[in-house]
Amino acid sequence: MAKFFANLMERKFSDAERTLKSVREKPFDNDEFKNGYLTALGGILLSSRSGDARDFLNRAPFDPKSMKGYRRDFGAFIKDGIHTPFDVGYFSAWSDFLHYRINSGG
């Protein structure tokens, strides 16, 4: 996933899309989790590409403190145990994205 996130951060959208396509072809242990994860990645890519100010990705503050807070909130949601595998996959993708941004200084 690092390759997808790196391409996204560098605004190499065609490369990110190719990487996402290859991830879609990989097997996951749970199809519902996979669908949620890939839905989130597709949305992150679309939001990045569009720059729409109404999207969370384009309007939320992404300073290190805020990103750690979002990641903590997404992690709590994942660990809650009452959500569907789709939801867990969706927020896992967001958590992975924030983890990448935090560790890459982006």
Secondary structure, 3 states (H helix, E strand, C coil): CHHHHHHHHCCCHHHHHHHHHHHHCCCCCCHHHHHHHHHHHHHHHHHHHHCCCCCHHHHCCCCHHHHHHHHHHHHHHHHCCCCCHHHHHHHHHHHHHHHHHHHHCC
